[in-house]
């Protein structure tokens, strides 16, 4: 049995799909591991310095303002 050009095209398309899925899985695995590492580093730094993750990335003022708003220290809430 010989392969027709349509069969060859189908096999090539399927091979491209499999390669793409393998690359996508590899990238997603890397992103997940990087995120887990970032959270662990953030928690360790929080334990050492006492500043939360929001403060570490520069959002401390926003979080502090929200906490003040929630505890009624501010006359208005944003």
N, C-alpha and C positions, 0 to 999 in steps of 0.2 A: 504494500500500500504506500503510495507516495503522498506527500503533503502538498496541498494546494496553497497558493498564495494567501487565501483567506485563513487557512489553518495556521500558517506561519505568522500572520498578523495577529491572530487571536493569542497564540503562544507568547509572542513578544509583548502584547498588551498585558497579559496575565503576569508575566515576569516583571514588568515595570510596576504593576500593582503590588506584588509581593515585596519588591525592593523598597518601594515607598512606605509600605506598612512597617517593614523592619526598621527603616530609618526613623519613622515617627515614634515607634516604641522606644528606640534608643534615646531619642531627644526627650521624650516624656519622662523616662526613667531618670535621666540626668537632671531635669528640672525639679522633679520630686525630691531627689537627694540634695540638691542645692537648697531647696526650700527648708527641708528638715535641718540641714546644717545651719542655715541662717537663724532659724528659731532657737536652736540649741545655743548658738553663740549669743543671741539676744538675751536669753534667760540667764546665761552665765554672767554676762556683763551687768544685767540687772541685779543679780545677787551680789556682785562685787561692788557696784557703785551706788545702788539704791535707786537709780533712775530707770523707769520703765522703758519698754521698747518705743513707745510713742515719743518720749523725751529724747531717746537716742537718735531718732530719725528727724527730729526737729519739729514735731507736732505737740510738744509738751504744753505750750500755751493754749492750744485749742482744747486739749484734754482737761487742763486745769480750769479753763473757762466753763466747760461743760459741767465739771464737777461742782463748781461754784454755783452755777445756774440750778443744778439739781438740788443743791442743799439750801437754796433761797438766799445766798449771800449777795446776789446781784438783783437790782431792782427790775431787770428785764431778762428775758431769755432769747437767745438767738437761734 
